[in-house]
Amino acid sequence: MSRSIVDHGVLLVWLGLFHALVVVVVVAIVALERRRAMTVLAALMSLSVVPRRIRPRWGVTLARAITRTAKSYFPCALTFENEEAYLKGARKGVGRLVGLEPHGALPLSVIAFADYFMFDEDGIEARGMNHAASMNSRALASGAIFHVPLVRHLWTWLGLEPISRRRMTSMLSDGSTCVIVPGGVAECMAMERGVETLYLKRRYGFVKIAIQTGAALVPAYTFGQTRAYKYWRLGPPLVPTSVANWFSKTFSFAPMVFWGKWFTPIPYATPLHTVVGELIETTQNDNPSREEVQAKLDEFIVAMRSLYDRHKSAHGYADVDLVVC
């Protein structure tokens, strides 16, 4: 079997599992007699309550295969402007809150962080990182995906956890790294073709948590993220923008359809290059003022824009504007 076929199969497992479950549910409801349909649906419901933190050997092997396949397929790369400064904080047990942008249709570049923290064992040792803190570092994503059977397990094996204030505070206080996409679902609703759109100006929460825990803020930008999929998003003229935004806020899910190769969940093989910028230090304060949070958010936005400007030419974005809303 050719390497290409295997790689596409691995990517389909990673990104097409949700779609496969939807097909199973539809077929069960439409094509099966009632008793068998109920059996299938009951089986899926039971899988949705199986603990996510069970890590079978085959599950870890699958997650490692996905990260390695993604790295070579796009290819997917992760570089630091000042890795030593990042590692110095890691060795001291200082939390780091990585704000990864942009979201795109799907933030695929989190896979590079999964490899860096969890599956690159030789690299973890060579970098002198605290192994426990490294393994406990996670990317945090919308909780909606963690209610989907099987998908919730796969994404957990890949180093993702449902996002919450409590989890972020706990991880950062323990000296681990949290990787989040601050723009989130709202950014999906704001993005436009032809420009890079970041939804950051009202994102005070993650900055406040960083200050409360004394964690460093770390801007990171992935070039190629918005080119991995084409998409259609609910909105005018079909429904007013306000209705589409209400849907996304209510269900924590962007009402959009996206596709890649052959109209499948397999993304286009566009290079994904994530650049991690300089750390933005914070002074620990349990009760930061609004002005303090605003000032640090402004500093983060300036750093993100500067990071983009420094590297855009090298990655084919010289003529692409960055819009921060």
NUDOVO-937274 format. One record per residue (C-alpha): residue number from 1; residue in three letters; x, y, z. Coordinates in pm, 1 decimal, m for minus. Layout:
BEGIN
<atom n="NUM" res="ALA" c1="X" c2="Y" c3="Z"/>
...
# end
This chain:
BEGIN
<atom n="1" res="MET" c1="0.0" c2="0.0" c3="0.0"/>
<atom n="2" res="SER" c1="142.6" c2="339.8" c3="m96.8"/>
<atom n="3" res="ARG" c1="247.1" c2="589.0" c3="168.6"/>
<atom n="4" res="SER" c1="3.5" c2="845.2" c3="28.8"/>
<atom n="5" res="ILE" c1="m296.6" c2="617.0" c3="78.1"/>
<atom n="6" res="VAL" c1="m192.6" c2="540.9" c3="435.7"/>
<atom n="7" res="ASP" c1="m140.8" c2="909.7" c3="513.9"/>
<atom n="8" res="HIS" c1="m481.0" c2="1005.7" c3="375.7"/>
<atom n="9" res="GLY" c1="m639.4" c2="724.1" c3="574.7"/>
<atom n="10" res="VAL" c1="m478.9" c2="845.8" c3="898.3"/>
<atom n="11" res="LEU" c1="m593.2" c2="1202.3" c3="830.0"/>
<atom n="12" res="LEU" c1="m944.1" c2="1079.6" c3="759.2"/>
<atom n="13" res="VAL" c1="m955.0" c2="902.5" c3="1096.0"/>
<atom n="14" res="TRP" c1="m834.7" c2="1220.1" c3="1268.2"/>
<atom n="15" res="LEU" c1="m1062.6" c2="1469.7" c3="1094.3"/>
<atom n="16" res="GLY" c1="m1342.9" c2="1257.7" c3="951.6"/>
<atom n="17" res="LEU" c1="m1453.6" c2="1067.1" c3="1261.4"/>
<atom n="18" res="PHE" c1="m1724.3" c2="1320.9" c3="1345.0"/>
<atom n="19" res="HIS" c1="m1859.9" c2="1304.3" c3="989.7"/>
<atom n="20" res="ALA" c1="m1858.4" c2="923.7" c3="1002.4"/>
<atom n="21" res="LEU" c1="m2063.2" c2="930.8" c3="1323.5"/>
<atom n="22" res="VAL" c1="m2316.5" c2="1163.3" c3="1161.9"/>
<atom n="23" res="VAL" c1="m2351.6" c2="918.9" c3="871.5"/>
<atom n="24" res="VAL" c1="m2398.1" c2="627.9" c3="1113.4"/>
<atom n="25" res="VAL" c1="m2671.8" c2="813.7" c3="1300.6"/>
<atom n="26" res="VAL" c1="m2853.9" c2="914.7" c3="980.7"/>
<atom n="27" res="VAL" c1="m2835.9" c2="563.4" c3="835.2"/>
<atom n="28" res="ALA" c1="m2957.2" c2="413.2" c3="1162.7"/>
<atom n="29" res="ILE" c1="m3257.7" c2="645.7" c3="1175.2"/>
<atom n="30" res="VAL" c1="m3347.7" c2="627.9" c3="806.7"/>
<atom n="31" res="ALA" c1="m3252.2" c2="277.5" c3="695.3"/>
<atom n="32" res="LEU" c1="m3276.0" c2="48.2" c3="999.3"/>
<atom n="33" res="GLU" c1="m3584.7" c2="m84.7" c3="1162.6"/>
<atom n="34" res="ARG" c1="m3662.5" c2="77.1" c3="1496.3"/>
<atom n="35" res="ARG" c1="m3514.4" c2="m185.2" c3="1727.4"/>
<atom n="36" res="ARG" c1="m3179.4" c2="m196.6" c3="1548.6"/>
<atom n="37" res="ALA" c1="m3168.1" c2="181.4" c3="1517.5"/>
<atom n="38" res="MET" c1="m3221.0" c2="218.5" c3="1891.3"/>
<atom n="39" res="THR" c1="m2942.6" c2="m33.6" c3="1955.2"/>
<atom n="40" res="VAL" c1="m2698.4" c2="166.1" c3="1742.1"/>
<atom n="41" res="LEU" c1="m2794.0" c2="495.0" c3="1906.4"/>
<atom n="42" res="ALA" c1="m2772.9" c2="342.6" c3="2253.7"/>
<atom n="43" res="ALA" c1="m2424.0" c2="210.0" c3="2176.4"/>
<atom n="44" res="LEU" c1="m2310.2" c2="556.7" c3="2069.7"/>
<atom n="45" res="MET" c1="m2464.8" c2="711.9" c3="2379.9"/>
<atom n="46" res="SER" c1="m2279.4" c2="464.3" c3="2600.6"/>
<atom n="47" res="LEU" c1="m1949.1" c2="558.5" c3="2433.2"/>
<atom n="48" res="SER" c1="m2013.6" c2="922.6" c3="2517.8"/>
<atom n="49" res="VAL" c1="m1986.9" c2="845.1" c3="2889.2"/>
<atom n="50" res="VAL" c1="m1678.2" c2="621.5" c3="2877.1"/>
<atom n="51" res="PRO" c1="m1404.5" c2="816.1" c3="3063.6"/>
<atom n="52" res="ARG" c1="m1186.7" c2="1015.0" c3="2825.3"/>
<atom n="53" res="ARG" c1="m871.0" c2="971.2" c3="3027.9"/>
<atom n="54" res="ILE" c1="m845.2" c2="600.3" c3="2958.2"/>
<atom n="55" res="ARG" c1="m531.1" c2="579.7" c3="2742.1"/>
<atom n="56" res="PRO" c1="m507.3" c2="237.3" c3="2576.9"/>
<atom n="57" res="ARG" c1="m178.9" c2="158.6" c3="2407.6"/>
<atom n="58" res="TRP" c1="m344.2" c2="147.6" c3="2067.7"/>
<atom n="59" res="GLY" c1="m498.3" c2="489.9" c3="2130.6"/>
<atom n="60" res="VAL" c1="m160.6" c2="644.7" c3="2209.6"/>
<atom n="61" res="THR" c1="m13.2" c2="473.1" c3="1902.9"/>
<atom n="62" res="LEU" c1="m290.4" c2="618.5" c3="1686.4"/>
<atom n="63" res="ALA" c1="m236.3" c2="968.4" c3="1828.3"/>
<atom n="64" res="ARG" c1="137.8" c2="944.5" c3="1764.2"/>
<atom n="65" res="ALA" c1="71.0" c2="828.1" c3="1406.8"/>
<atom n="66" res="ILE" c1="m161.7" c2="1123.5" c3="1348.9"/>
<atom n="67" res="THR" c1="92.5" c2="1378.8" c3="1472.1"/>
<atom n="68" res="ARG" c1="371.1" c2="1232.3" c3="1260.2"/>
<atom n="69" res="THR" c1="149.8" c2="1205.4" c3="953.3"/>
<atom n="70" res="ALA" c1="32.0" c2="1566.3" c3="990.3"/>
<atom n="71" res="LYS" c1="389.4" c2="1691.0" c3="1028.0"/>
<atom n="72" res="SER" c1="487.6" c2="1535.8" c3="696.0"/>
<atom n="73" res="TYR" c1="159.8" c2="1584.2" c3="506.8"/>
<atom n="74" res="PHE" c1="125.8" c2="1962.8" c3="517.8"/>
<atom n="75" res="PRO" c1="411.9" c2="1982.7" c3="624.6"/>
<atom n="76" res="CYS" c1="350.8" c2="2114.0" c3="975.4"/>
<atom n="77" res="ALA" c1="632.8" c2="2297.4" c3="1153.6"/>
<atom n="78" res="LEU" c1="676.7" c2="2471.9" c3="1488.2"/>
<atom n="79" res="THR" c1="952.6" c2="2725.9" c3="1545.6"/>
<atom n="80" res="PHE" c1="1033.0" c2="2966.0" c3="1828.5"/>
<atom n="81" res="GLU" c1="1179.0" c2="3311.9" c3="1799.7"/>
<atom n="82" res="ASN" c1="1336.7" c2="3256.9" c3="2142.0"/>
<atom n="83" res="GLU" c1="1294.4" c2="2897.6" c3="2252.7"/>
<atom n="84" res="GLU" c1="1550.0" c2="2928.1" c3="2530.8"/>
<atom n="85" res="ALA" c1="1345.2" c2="3198.8" c3="2704.3"/>
<atom n="86" res="TYR" c1="1039.6" c2="2974.4" c3="2679.9"/>
<atom n="87" res="LEU" c1="1227.9" c2="2672.6" c3="2816.7"/>
<atom n="88" res="LYS" c1="1380.6" c2="2876.4" c3="3099.2"/>
<atom n="89" res="GLY" c1="1032.4" c2="2948.2" c3="3230.4"/>
<atom n="90" res="ALA" c1="930.9" c2="2587.0" c3="3179.3"/>
<atom n="91" res="ARG" c1="1224.8" c2="2462.8" c3="3385.2"/>
<atom n="92" res="LYS" c1="1134.6" c2="2703.0" c3="3664.5"/>
<atom n="93" res="GLY" c1="776.3" c2="2581.8" c3="3670.7"/>
<atom n="94" res="VAL" c1="629.4" c2="2909.6" c3="3544.8"/>
<atom n="95" res="GLY" c1="304.6" c2="2863.3" c3="3352.8"/>
<atom n="96" res="ARG" c1="282.7" c2="2972.1" c3="2989.2"/>
<atom n="97" res="LEU" c1="m40.7" c2="3063.7" c3="2815.7"/>
<atom n="98" res="VAL" c1="4.9" c2="3035.8" c3="2439.9"/>
<atom n="99" res="GLY" c1="m245.3" c2="3236.5" c3="2237.0"/>
<atom n="100" res="LEU" c1="m247.2" c2="3061.9" c3="1899.0"/>
<atom n="101" res="GLU" c1="m398.9" c2="3238.6" c3="1600.5"/>
<atom n="102" res="PRO" c1="m579.7" c2="3231.0" c3="1365.8"/>
<atom n="103" res="HIS" c1="m863.5" c2="2984.4" c3="1424.5"/>
<atom n="104" res="GLY" c1="m954.9" c2="2921.9" c3="1061.4"/>
<atom n="105" res="ALA" c1="m1220.4" c2="2663.6" c3="983.8"/>
<atom n="106" res="LEU" c1="m1036.8" c2="2424.4" c3="1216.0"/>
<atom n="107" res="PRO" c1="m719.5" c2="2502.3" c3="1417.5"/>
<atom n="108" res="LEU" c1="m515.6" c2="2215.4" c3="1277.2"/>
<atom n="109" res="SER" c1="m180.8" c2="2350.4" c3="1395.7"/>
<atom n="110" res="VAL" c1="m246.5" c2="2241.1" c3="1755.2"/>
<atom n="111" res="ILE" c1="m111.6" c2="1908.0" c3="1632.6"/>
<atom n="112" res="ALA" c1="238.0" c2="2058.9" c3="1622.6"/>
<atom n="113" res="PHE" c1="213.3" c2="2136.7" c3="1993.8"/>
<atom n="114" res="ALA" c1="94.5" c2="1781.1" c3="2062.7"/>
<atom n="115" res="ASP" c1="415.1" c2="1653.5" c3="1908.2"/>
<atom n="116" res="TYR" c1="630.9" c2="1908.3" c3="2093.4"/>
<atom n="117" res="PHE" c1="486.2" c2="1832.4" c3="2437.8"/>
<atom n="118" res="MET" c1="381.2" c2="1466.8" c3="2420.7"/>
<atom n="119" res="PHE" c1="527.3" c2="1256.5" c3="2141.4"/>
<atom n="120" res="ASP" c1="874.5" c2="1395.2" c3="2074.9"/>
<atom n="121" res="GLU" c1="1031.3" c2="1207.6" c3="2366.6"/>
<atom n="122" res="ASP" c1="1389.3" c2="1263.6" c3="2252.9"/>
<atom n="123" res="GLY" c1="1323.0" c2="1633.4" c3="2203.7"/>
<atom n="124" res="ILE" c1="1164.3" c2="1671.0" c3="2548.5"/>
<atom n="125" res="GLU" c1="1472.5" c2="1519.0" c3="2708.2"/>
<atom n="126" res="ALA" c1="1714.5" c2="1720.9" c3="2495.5"/>
<atom n="127" res="ARG" c1="1536.2" c2="2045.6" c3="2580.6"/>
<atom n="128" res="GLY" c1="1568.1" c2="1970.5" c3="2951.0"/>
<atom n="129" res="MET" c1="1197.5" c2="2020.1" c3="3008.7"/>
<atom n="130" res="ASN" c1="1021.9" c2="1894.7" c3="3318.5"/>
<atom n="131" res="HIS" c1="873.4" c2="1574.1" c3="3182.0"/>
<atom n="132" res="ALA" c1="561.3" c2="1584.4" c3="3400.4"/>
<atom n="133" res="ALA" c1="489.0" c2="1949.2" c3="3317.7"/>
<atom n="134" res="SER" c1="547.1" c2="1879.7" c3="2950.1"/>
<atom n="135" res="MET" c1="312.7" c2="1580.9" c3="2945.0"/>
<atom n="136" res="ASN" c1="50.5" c2="1779.0" c3="3139.0"/>
<atom n="137" res="SER" c1="61.7" c2="2067.7" c3="2893.1"/>
<atom n="138" res="ARG" c1="m250.0" c2="2076.8" c3="2679.5"/>
<atom n="139" res="ALA" c1="m433.6" c2="2258.8" c3="2406.2"/>
<atom n="140" res="LEU" c1="m781.0" c2="2362.2" c3="2520.3"/>
<atom n="141" res="ALA" c1="m1078.9" c2="2357.5" c3="2284.7"/>
<atom n="142" res="SER" c1="m1452.1" c2="2416.8" c3="2285.7"/>
<atom n="143" res="GLY" c1="m1628.6" c2="2176.7" c3="2520.8"/>
<atom n="144" res="ALA" c1="m1888.5" c2="2092.5" c3="2255.3"/>
<atom n="145" res="ILE" c1="m1656.6" c2="1848.8" c3="2076.0"/>
<atom n="146" res="PHE" c1="m1599.4" c2="1655.8" c3="2398.4"/>
<atom n="147" res="HIS" c1="m1960.4" c2="1543.9" c3="2406.7"/>
<atom n="148" res="VAL" c1="m1920.5" c2="1348.6" c3="2081.2"/>
<atom n="149" res="PRO" c1="m1854.2" c2="975.8" c3="2132.2"/>
<atom n="150" res="LEU" c1="m1515.4" c2="848.0" c3="2013.3"/>
<atom n="151" res="VAL" c1="m1414.2" c2="1196.4" c3="1897.9"/>
<atom n="152" res="ARG" c1="m1383.0" c2="1300.9" c3="2262.6"/>
<atom n="153" res="HIS" c1="m1138.4" c2="1017.1" c3="2325.4"/>
<atom n="154" res="LEU" c1="m930.6" c2="1074.0" c3="2013.2"/>
<atom n="155" res="TRP" c1="m884.6" c2="1444.8" c3="2079.3"/>
<atom n="156" res="THR" c1="m792.8" c2="1372.9" c3="2440.7"/>
<atom n="157" res="TRP" c1="m523.9" c2="1128.5" c3="2326.6"/>
<atom n="158" res="LEU" c1="m395.6" c2="1409.1" c3="2102.2"/>
<atom n="159" res="GLY" c1="m347.9" c2="1633.1" c3="2403.5"/>
<atom n="160" res="LEU" c1="m666.2" c2="1841.8" c3="2397.1"/>
<atom n="161" res="GLU" c1="m900.4" c2="1916.0" c3="2685.9"/>
<atom n="162" res="PRO" c1="m1228.7" c2="2108.5" c3="2710.5"/>
<atom n="163" res="ILE" c1="m1160.6" c2="2471.2" c3="2790.3"/>
<atom n="164" res="SER" c1="m1269.6" c2="2618.8" c3="3122.2"/>
<atom n="165" res="ARG" c1="m1147.2" c2="2887.1" c3="3358.4"/>
<atom n="166" res="ARG" c1="m1088.6" c2="2627.6" c3="3630.3"/>
<atom n="167" res="ARG" c1="m876.0" c2="2402.5" c3="3408.9"/>
<atom n="168" res="MET" c1="m666.4" c2="2690.0" c3="3276.0"/>
<atom n="169" res="THR" c1="m601.7" c2="2822.5" c3="3626.1"/>
<atom n="170" res="SER" c1="m504.4" c2="2479.4" c3="3755.4"/>
<atom n="171" res="MET" c1="m267.8" c2="2403.2" c3="3468.3"/>
<atom n="172" res="LEU" c1="m94.8" c2="2741.1" c3="3473.1"/>
<atom n="173" res="SER" c1="m58.2" c2="2731.7" c3="3851.7"/>
<atom n="174" res="ASP" c1="111.9" c2="2392.4" c3="3816.3"/>
<atom n="175" res="GLY" c1="368.0" c2="2532.6" c3="3570.7"/>
<atom n="176" res="SER" c1="223.7" c2="2369.8" c3="3260.7"/>
<atom n="177" res="THR" c1="153.4" c2="2524.7" c3="2922.6"/>
<atom n="178" res="CYS" c1="m198.4" c2="2595.7" c3="2797.0"/>
<atom n="179" res="VAL" c1="m245.6" c2="2642.9" c3="2424.8"/>
<atom n="180" res="ILE" c1="m568.3" c2="2820.7" c3="2335.1"/>
<atom n="181" res="VAL" c1="m711.4" c2="2993.5" c3="2029.9"/>
<atom n="182" res="PRO" c1="m841.2" c2="3316.6" c3="2188.5"/>
<atom n="183" res="GLY" c1="m1052.3" c2="3413.0" c3="1886.8"/>
<atom n="184" res="GLY" c1="m1252.5" c2="3091.5" c3="1913.5"/>
<atom n="185" res="VAL" c1="m1591.3" c2="3048.8" c3="1752.1"/>
<atom n="186" res="ALA" c1="m1643.6" c2="3426.5" c3="1732.0"/>
<atom n="187" res="GLU" c1="m1339.8" c2="3448.4" c3="1506.0"/>
<atom n="188" res="CYS" c1="m1492.1" c2="3189.9" c3="1272.3"/>
<atom n="189" res="MET" c1="m1792.4" c2="3419.1" c3="1239.7"/>
<atom n="190" res="ALA" c1="m1574.7" c2="3725.4" c3="1171.7"/>
<atom n="191" res="MET" c1="m1320.4" c2="3585.5" c3="926.1"/>
<atom n="192" res="GLU" c1="m1331.0" c2="3699.0" c3="564.9"/>
<atom n="193" res="ARG" c1="m1165.0" c2="3566.4" c3="251.7"/>
<atom n="194" res="GLY" c1="m856.1" c2="3747.4" c3="133.5"/>
<atom n="195" res="VAL" c1="m748.2" c2="3878.7" c3="474.2"/>
<atom n="196" res="GLU" c1="m632.8" c2="3726.3" c3="801.4"/>
<atom n="197" res="THR" c1="m886.4" c2="3805.5" c3="1074.2"/>
<atom n="198" res="LEU" c1="m821.4" c2="3787.6" c3="1448.6"/>
<atom n="199" res="TYR" c1="m1097.8" c2="3839.8" c3="1706.4"/>
<atom n="200" res="LEU" c1="m902.7" c2="3966.2" c3="2006.4"/>
<atom n="201" res="LYS" c1="m1008.5" c2="4312.5" c3="2116.9"/>
<atom n="202" res="ARG" c1="m1278.5" c2="4181.8" c3="2354.8"/>
<atom n="203" res="ARG" c1="m1091.7" c2="3872.3" c3="2474.3"/>
<atom n="204" res="TYR" c1="m1011.7" c2="3980.1" c3="2830.2"/>
<atom n="205" res="GLY" c1="m1063.5" c2="3645.0" c3="3002.5"/>
<atom n="206" res="PHE" c1="m744.8" c2="3463.8" c3="2905.2"/>
<atom n="207" res="VAL" c1="m533.2" c2="3769.2" c3="2986.2"/>
<atom n="208" res="LYS" c1="m692.3" c2="3802.7" c3="3329.8"/>
<atom n="209" res="ILE" c1="m620.3" c2="3435.5" c3="3407.6"/>
<atom n="210" res="ALA" c1="m257.8" c2="3479.7" c3="3301.3"/>
<atom n="211" res="ILE" c1="m219.6" c2="3773.0" c3="3541.9"/>
<atom n="212" res="GLN" c1="m394.8" c2="3591.5" c3="3824.8"/>
<atom n="213" res="THR" c1="m159.0" c2="3294.0" c3="3794.2"/>
<atom n="214" res="GLY" c1="154.0" c2="3492.6" c3="3704.9"/>
<atom n="215" res="ALA" c1="182.4" c2="3299.7" c3="3377.6"/>
<atom n="216" res="ALA" c1="360.0" c2="3439.6" c3="3074.6"/>
<atom n="217" res="LEU" c1="151.1" c2="3519.1" c3="2768.3"/>
<atom n="218" res="VAL" c1="296.7" c2="3379.1" c3="2447.1"/>
<atom n="219" res="PRO" c1="175.2" c2="3494.6" c3="2102.5"/>
<atom n="220" res="ALA" c1="186.7" c2="3229.8" c3="1829.4"/>
<atom n="221" res="TYR" c1="79.2" c2="3254.6" c3="1466.1"/>
<atom n="222" res="THR" c1="19.3" c2="2978.9" c3="1212.1"/>
<atom n="223" res="PHE" c1="70.8" c2="3072.3" c3="849.5"/>
<atom n="224" res="GLY" c1="m139.4" c2="2850.8" c3="623.1"/>
<atom n="225" res="GLN" c1="m415.2" c2="2780.0" c3="874.8"/>
<atom n="226" res="THR" c1="m682.4" c2="2967.0" c3="680.1"/>
<atom n="227" res="ARG" c1="m581.7" c2="2799.8" c3="352.5"/>
<atom n="228" res="ALA" c1="m631.9" c2="2440.9" c3="467.0"/>
<atom n="229" res="TYR" c1="m1007.2" c2="2440.4" c3="398.5"/>
<atom n="230" res="LYS" c1="m1269.4" c2="2611.7" c3="189.5"/>
<atom n="231" res="TYR" c1="m1591.2" c2="2693.3" c3="368.4"/>
<atom n="232" res="TRP" c1="m1948.6" c2="2816.4" c3="356.4"/>
<atom n="233" res="ARG" c1="m2087.7" c2="3000.3" c3="658.2"/>
<atom n="234" res="LEU" c1="m2447.9" c2="3062.4" c3="755.4"/>
<atom n="235" res="GLY" c1="m2539.7" c2="3429.6" c3="714.7"/>
<atom n="236" res="PRO" c1="m2681.6" c2="3681.7" c3="466.6"/>
<atom n="237" res="PRO" c1="m2869.2" c2="3654.8" c3="241.7"/>
<atom n="238" res="LEU" c1="m3005.1" c2="3329.7" c3="389.5"/>
<atom n="239" res="VAL" c1="m3037.7" c2="3461.5" c3="745.8"/>
<atom n="240" res="PRO" c1="m2934.8" c2="3787.0" c3="917.7"/>
<atom n="241" res="THR" c1="m2586.4" c2="3801.2" c3="1069.6"/>
<atom n="242" res="SER" c1="m2743.9" c2="3843.9" c3="1413.5"/>
<atom n="243" res="VAL" c1="m2917.4" c2="3505.2" c3="1381.8"/>
<atom n="244" res="ALA" c1="m2595.8" c2="3329.3" c3="1277.8"/>
<atom n="245" res="ASN" c1="m2407.0" c2="3491.4" c3="1566.6"/>
<atom n="246" res="TRP" c1="m2683.9" c2="3392.0" c3="1810.0"/>
<atom n="247" res="PHE" c1="m2651.2" c2="3032.0" c3="1693.4"/>
<atom n="248" res="SER" c1="m2274.8" c2="3028.1" c3="1741.6"/>
<atom n="249" res="LYS" c1="m2294.9" c2="3181.8" c3="2090.5"/>
<atom n="250" res="THR" c1="m2577.9" c2="2954.3" c3="2201.8"/>
<atom n="251" res="PHE" c1="m2424.8" c2="2627.1" c3="2086.3"/>
<atom n="252" res="SER" c1="m2052.0" c2="2720.0" c3="2103.7"/>
<atom n="253" res="PHE" c1="m2029.9" c2="2599.0" c3="1747.5"/>
<atom n="254" res="ALA" c1="m1986.4" c2="2796.5" c3="1425.7"/>
<atom n="255" res="PRO" c1="m2270.3" c2="2731.8" c3="1177.4"/>
<atom n="256" res="MET" c1="m2045.9" c2="2658.6" c3="882.9"/>
<atom n="257" res="VAL" c1="m1955.3" c2="2379.1" c3="644.9"/>
<atom n="258" res="PHE" c1="m1593.6" c2="2330.8" c3="542.2"/>
<atom n="259" res="TRP" c1="m1419.1" c2="2090.5" c3="308.7"/>
<atom n="260" res="GLY" c1="m1077.2" c2="2004.2" c3="172.3"/>
<atom n="261" res="LYS" c1="m952.7" c2="1753.2" c3="m83.6"/>
<atom n="262" res="TRP" c1="m1226.6" c2="1591.4" c3="m292.3"/>
<atom n="263" res="PHE" c1="m1490.3" c2="1768.9" c3="m77.7"/>
<atom n="264" res="THR" c1="m1384.5" c2="1557.4" c3="221.7"/>
<atom n="265" res="PRO" c1="m1259.1" c2="1647.0" c3="571.6"/>
<atom n="266" res="ILE" c1="m901.7" c2="1585.5" c3="449.2"/>
<atom n="267" res="PRO" c1="m742.7" c2="1933.3" c3="438.8"/>
<atom n="268" res="TYR" c1="m547.5" c2="2069.5" c3="146.6"/>
<atom n="269" res="ALA" c1="m174.2" c2="2003.1" c3="178.9"/>
<atom n="270" res="THR" c1="m81.5" c2="2364.7" c3="242.5"/>
<atom n="271" res="PRO" c1="224.5" c2="2423.6" c3="462.6"/>
<atom n="272" res="LEU" c1="133.8" c2="2505.1" c3="823.7"/>
<atom n="273" res="HIS" c1="415.2" c2="2697.9" c3="985.9"/>
<atom n="274" res="THR" c1="359.4" c2="2809.6" c3="1343.7"/>
<atom n="275" res="VAL" c1="591.7" c2="3077.5" c3="1478.3"/>
<atom n="276" res="VAL" c1="602.0" c2="3128.8" c3="1854.7"/>
<atom n="277" res="GLY" c1="694.3" c2="3480.3" c3="1959.7"/>
<atom n="278" res="GLU" c1="865.0" c2="3631.9" c3="2260.1"/>
<atom n="279" res="LEU" c1="714.7" c2="3580.2" c3="2603.4"/>
<atom n="280" res="ILE" c1="510.0" c2="3860.2" c3="2757.8"/>
<atom n="281" res="GLU" c1="573.7" c2="3847.2" c3="3130.6"/>
<atom n="282" res="THR" c1="298.2" c2="3922.7" c3="3381.4"/>
<atom n="283" res="THR" c1="306.4" c2="4023.5" c3="3746.7"/>
<atom n="284" res="GLN" c1="92.2" c2="3791.2" c3="3956.1"/>
<atom n="285" res="ASN" c1="m216.2" c2="3964.9" c3="4090.4"/>
<atom n="286" res="ASP" c1="m522.8" c2="3786.1" c3="4224.3"/>
<atom n="287" res="ASN" c1="m748.6" c2="4082.2" c3="4149.0"/>
<atom n="288" res="PRO" c1="m616.6" c2="4275.1" c3="3849.1"/>
<atom n="289" res="SER" c1="m797.8" c2="4592.9" c3="3756.7"/>
<atom n="290" res="ARG" c1="m975.9" c2="4629.6" c3="3426.0"/>
<atom n="291" res="GLU" c1="m709.8" c2="4880.9" c3="3322.8"/>
<atom n="292" res="GLU" c1="m432.1" c2="4631.8" c3="3401.2"/>
<atom n="293" res="VAL" c1="m602.1" c2="4359.7" c3="3197.0"/>
<atom n="294" res="GLN" c1="m667.6" c2="4600.7" c3="2908.6"/>
<atom n="295" res="ALA" c1="m304.3" c2="4713.0" c3="2902.9"/>
<atom n="296" res="LYS" c1="m176.2" c2="4356.2" c3="2889.7"/>
<atom n="297" res="LEU" c1="m429.4" c2="4262.4" c3="2620.2"/>
<atom n="298" res="ASP" c1="m317.1" c2="4560.2" c3="2414.0"/>
<atom n="299" res="GLU" c1="43.2" c2="4446.6" c3="2458.4"/>
<atom n="300" res="PHE" c1="m50.3" c2="4098.1" c3="2341.0"/>
<atom n="301" res="ILE" c1="m228.1" c2="4232.4" c3="2030.7"/>
<atom n="302" res="VAL" c1="68.8" c2="4452.2" c3="1940.2"/>
<atom n="303" res="ALA" c1="303.0" c2="4154.4" c3="1984.9"/>
<atom n="304" res="MET" c1="80.1" c2="3934.5" c3="1766.9"/>
<atom n="305" res="ARG" c1="65.0" c2="4193.0" c3="1490.8"/>
<atom n="306" res="SER" c1="441.9" c2="4242.7" c3="1507.5"/>
<atom n="307" res="LEU" c1="496.7" c2="3865.6" c3="1495.6"/>
<atom n="308" res="TYR" c1="281.1" c2="3843.9" c3="1183.7"/>
<atom n="309" res="ASP" c1="458.2" c2="4133.0" c3="1014.2"/>
<atom n="310" res="ARG" c1="804.9" c2="3990.5" c3="1083.2"/>
<atom n="311" res="HIS" c1="730.5" c2="3653.2" c3="925.4"/>
<atom n="312" res="LYS" c1="457.5" c2="3708.7" c3="665.4"/>
<atom n="313" res="SER" c1="691.0" c2="3752.3" c3="369.1"/>
<atom n="314" res="ALA" c1="874.8" c2="3427.0" c3="438.8"/>
<atom n="315" res="HIS" c1="548.5" c2="3230.6" c3="429.7"/>
<atom n="316" res="GLY" c1="369.5" c2="3380.5" c3="131.4"/>
<atom n="317" res="TYR" c1="159.4" c2="3640.3" c3="314.3"/>
<atom n="318" res="ALA" c1="342.5" c2="3958.2" c3="213.9"/>
<atom n="319" res="ASP" c1="34.8" c2="4102.8" c3="43.9"/>
<atom n="320" res="VAL" c1="m222.6" c2="3972.5" c3="294.6"/>
<atom n="321" res="ASP" c1="m354.7" c2="4222.9" c3="547.3"/>
<atom n="322" res="LEU" c1="m404.8" c2="4133.8" c3="912.2"/>
<atom n="323" res="VAL" c1="m731.9" c2="4261.7" c3="1058.7"/>
<atom n="324" res="VAL" c1="m778.0" c2="4262.2" c3="1437.3"/>
<atom n="325" res="CYS" c1="m1132.9" c2="4311.7" c3="1557.9"/>
# end
